[in-house]
Amino acid sequence: MKTQNIIVCALVTPTLLACSLFDSDKKIDDVDKWIESGVTLEEARTTFINLGLEALDVYDTEGATLLEDLPTDLPGDEATYTGMISGGDDAPGSDGAAEPQGDVTHYANLSLTVNFADNTLTGEATDFVTNVEGFENPTGTVDIDGDILSVGDFAGIDLSGIGLLEQGDSTANWEISTSPDEAGFAGADGRVLGGYQITDIDWLEGPNAETTDISDGLFAAERD
C-alpha cells in the first residue's frame, strides 16, 4: 500500500478538533480494539492507530453526536464500549492535545459501560504498557466513572479514575481524567466515543519514588 498521511482527530465537539498524522500503511482491514496482556509498546501503538483510523471514519461520515441523538432503545439503557487509551510524547495523536504531553508513553485497554438513562459511565483501564524501564507491563486496574454532559447541543464526556499499578520494585498511583469540552461521542447514535485524556503518575515506590510524571494523550472506544 502506498504511504499516505492520514489525519486522525480527537472525537470532540467540532470547534475543538485536534489532529495528528498517522501512516495509512499501518491500517489493517480487521480492526482490533484490544491489546493482549504483555504486548510490546510498538504492538500496542499499532493497535491504537488502527482503532483511531476506524473511529475517524465514523466521525468523518456521521459527525459528532448530538445529545438528543444518543440511543434510548438499548436493553437496560446500557451499552459497553471497548477501546484503548494512549498518552505521552511518542503516542499517536498526542501532538494535538494540550501541552505538555508527558514524560511517560503508555497504552492501555479501556472498557466503559454507558448508562444512557442516567447519563453515567463506569469502567476500567487495564493491561498497561509503558516505556518506563522495569515498568513496561505493570499489573493493576484504574477504575473509571463519569458523566455525559451537555456541551451546547453535543454530548460531552467527563471521566475520572485512579488505580494502583505495580511491577517489580515500582508502584504508582495512576490517575486519568477528561473534560466534556474535549471528549464526546461520534456517529449518528453515539457508537464511538473518545477525545483527550490527562494522566498523572505519582510514583510511590521504586527508582522514581516521590516524583510525578504526566502522560496526556487520546482515548477511543467503539460500542460492542
C-alpha positions in Angstrom: 0.0 0.0 0.0 1.3 3.4 -0.9 2.2 5.5 2.2 -0.2 8.4 2.8 -0.6 10.8 5.7 -3.9 10.3 7.4 -5.2 13.0 9.8 -6.7 11.4 12.9 -8.8 13.7 15.1 -9.8 13.6 18.7 -13.5 12.9 18.9 -14.6 16.2 20.5 -17.1 18.9 19.5 -16.5 20.3 16.0 -14.8 23.6 17.3 -12.3 21.6 19.4 -10.9 19.1 17.0 -7.2 18.3 17.4 -5.4 16.2 14.9 -2.1 14.3 14.3 -0.7 12.5 11.4 -0.7 8.7 11.1 0.7 6.5 8.3 -2.0 4.6 6.4 0.4 1.8 5.8 -0.4 0.7 9.4 -4.2 0.4 8.8 -5.4 -3.1 8.5 -8.8 -4.5 7.3 -9.8 -6.2 10.6 -9.6 -3.5 13.3 -8.6 -4.9 16.7 -9.9 -2.8 19.7 -8.0 -4.6 22.4 -4.3 -5.4 23.2 -3.2 -8.7 24.8 -1.5 -8.6 28.2 2.3 -8.3 27.8 2.5 -6.9 24.3 5.3 -4.6 23.3 4.9 -0.8 23.1 5.1 -0.8 19.3 2.4 -3.6 19.1 0.1 -1.5 21.3 0.8 1.6 19.3 -0.2 -0.2 16.0 -3.4 -1.4 17.6 -4.3 2.1 18.7 -3.5 3.6 15.3 -6.0 1.1 13.7 -8.6 1.9 16.3 -8.1 5.6 15.7 -8.5 5.3 12.0 -11.7 3.3 12.4 -13.1 6.0 14.8 -12.1 8.8 12.4 -14.1 7.1 9.7 -17.2 7.2 11.9 -16.5 10.9 12.7 -15.9 11.8 9.0 -19.1 10.1 7.7 -21.5 10.7 10.6 -20.1 13.6 12.6 -20.2 14.3 16.4 -23.2 13.1 18.2 -25.9 15.4 19.4 -27.1 14.9 22.9 -30.6 14.3 21.7 -29.4 11.5 19.3 -27.9 9.2 22.0 -29.7 5.8 22.0 -32.8 5.4 24.0 -33.8 1.9 23.0 -31.0 -0.3 24.2 -31.6 -3.3 26.6 -31.4 -1.9 30.1 -30.5 1.5 28.6 -26.8 0.4 28.7 -24.0 -0.3 26.2 -20.4 -1.4 26.6 -17.7 0.4 24.7 -14.3 -1.2 24.1 -11.1 0.6 23.1 -7.8 2.0 24.2 -6.0 4.9 25.9 -2.8 6.4 24.7 -0.5 9.0 26.2 2.9 10.6 26.1 5.2 12.3 23.6 5.6 9.2 21.5 1.9 8.2 21.5 0.0 8.8 18.2 -2.4 11.7 18.4 -0.7 13.3 21.4 0.7 16.2 19.4 -2.8 17.6 19.1 -3.6 17.6 22.8 -2.9 20.3 25.4 0.9 20.7 26.1 2.9 19.2 27.7 2.2 15.7 26.6 4.2 13.8 29.1 7.3 12.2 30.4 5.9 8.6 30.0 4.4 7.0 26.9 1.7 4.4 27.7 -1.2 2.4 26.2 -4.0 0.6 28.0 -7.2 -1.2 27.3 -10.4 0.6 28.1 -13.8 -0.8 28.8 -16.7 1.5 29.6 -20.4 0.8 30.4 -22.6 3.7 29.5 -26.0 4.1 31.0 -28.0 6.4 28.7 -30.9 6.6 31.2 -29.0 8.4 33.9 -26.1 9.6 31.7 -23.3 7.9 33.6 -20.2 5.9 32.6 -18.3 3.3 34.6 -15.4 1.0 33.7 -11.8 0.4 33.9 -8.4 0.7 32.2 -6.2 -2.5 32.2 -3.2 -4.2 30.6 -1.0 -1.1 30.7 2.1 -0.9 28.5 4.7 1.8 29.1 8.2 2.9 28.0 9.5 3.1 31.6 12.4 0.7 32.2 11.3 -2.0 34.7 7.7 -0.9 34.4 6.9 -2.0 30.8 3.9 -4.2 31.7 2.7 -3.2 35.1 -0.3 -5.0 36.8 -3.3 -3.2 38.2 -6.5 -1.6 37.2 -7.7 2.0 37.0 -11.3 2.2 38.0 -13.2 4.9 36.0 -16.5 6.7 36.3 -18.1 9.8 34.9 -21.0 11.6 33.3 -22.4 12.5 30.0 -22.8 16.3 30.0 -24.3 18.8 27.5 -21.7 20.8 25.6 -24.0 23.1 23.6 -26.1 20.6 21.5 -23.4 17.9 21.7 -22.8 15.0 24.2 -19.6 15.6 26.2 -17.9 13.1 28.4 -16.5 13.9 31.9 -14.4 11.0 33.2 -12.1 10.4 36.2 -10.3 7.4 37.5 -7.4 6.3 39.8 -5.7 3.0 40.4 -2.5 1.4 41.8 -0.1 -0.1 39.2 2.9 -2.3 40.2 5.8 -4.1 38.6 9.0 -5.2 40.4 10.0 -2.7 42.9 8.0 0.1 41.4 4.5 1.2 42.4 2.5 4.2 41.1 -0.9 5.8 41.6 -2.2 6.2 38.1 -4.9 9.0 37.6 -6.9 9.6 34.5 -9.3 12.4 33.7 -11.2 14.0 30.8 -13.1 17.2 30.2 -16.6 17.3 28.5 -15.2 20.1 26.3 -12.5 17.8 25.0 -14.2 14.4 24.9 -17.5 13.1 23.5 -19.4 10.8 21.2 -19.4 10.4 17.4 -21.7 8.7 15.0 -25.4 9.2 14.3 -26.3 7.3 17.6 -23.1 7.7 19.5 -21.5 4.4 18.5 -18.0 5.8 19.1 -16.6 7.8 21.9 -13.2 9.4 22.6 -11.2 12.6 22.9 -8.4 14.0 25.1 -7.3 12.4 28.3 -5.0 13.7 31.1 -2.8 11.2 33.0 -0.9 12.0 36.2 1.5 9.3 37.6 2.5 9.6 41.2 5.4 7.2 41.9 5.2 5.7 45.4 8.0 3.2 45.4 11.0 2.3 43.2 13.6 4.4 41.5 11.1 7.2 40.7 9.6 7.3 44.2 8.2 10.7 45.3 8.1 12.1 41.8 5.2 12.8 39.4 5.1 12.2 35.6 2.4 13.0 33.1 1.2 11.1 30.1 -1.5 13.0 28.3 -3.0 11.9 25.0 -6.1 10.4 23.5 -8.6 7.7 24.0 -11.1 6.0 21.7 -13.7 3.2 22.1 -16.5 1.6 20.0 -19.8 0.2 21.1 -19.7 -3.6 21.2 
